[in-house]
């Protein structure tokens, strides 16, 4: 699982209504998001405008597997934008994020010292300023590698350096993520 997907999953927990499940409802939602333009929806889904219109009228019920995944992902990504924005704002200013991760953590410090990487399972709370950095990087379209580094930096400060009370020059690496889950 990627960090981007895990963050989106946490934000989905704030939704007040379920995400549309049927193909017709998903396409209708996308058309509404594009101010009624079936042409724009057809362009980013990679299908014809007429096919989009058929989905809207419920003349087509079952899309191909790849198209169904693409439609579901786009609807989830765009669903309830105001609630998503409010959840992001709350995490970045007051509550922070809870993180549960099983991954390989390694570290390096002053010249000549290092800690070999090993699998760890950590659960801890990121304070709001780390949540803001992570969510801002995601908003800016950061790659998963960049999000992984931002997460490693947050773990480094919060867990390994304990808020700069120890191991001041310790740099943390996060690799081989087996599972990661964020909670608002």
MOBEL-V573705 format. One line per field, one symbol per residue. ss: DSSP state (h for helix, s for strand, l for the rest). psi: psi as a letter, one per 20 degrees, with the letter a starting at -180 (. if undefined). burial: 1 if it has 24 or more other ideal C-beta (glycine too) atoms within 12 Angstrom, else 0. A space follows every 50 residues. Layout:
ss: ???
psi: ???
burial: ???
This chain:
ss: llhhhhhhhhhhllllllllllhhhhhhhhhhhllllhhhhhhhhlllhh hhhhhhllllllllhhhhhhhhhhhhhhllhhhhhhhhhhhhhhhlssss sssssssslllllssssssssssssslhhhhhhhhhhhhllllhhhhhhh hhhhhhhhhhllllllllllsssssssssssssl
psi: prhghgghhghhiiqiqqpphqgghghgghgghkljohggghgiikrqhh gghhghjkhphorqghhgggggggghhipmhhhghhgggghihghaqppo qorpprqqcqpiqrpqqqpqoqorpprhhhgggghhgghikqrhgghghh ggggggggggilkkirlhjpppporlogqppqp.
burial: 00110111111101100011001101111110000001001101101000 11001100010010001100110111111100010011001100111111 10111110000000000001010101110111111011000000001101 1111111111000000000111110010011111
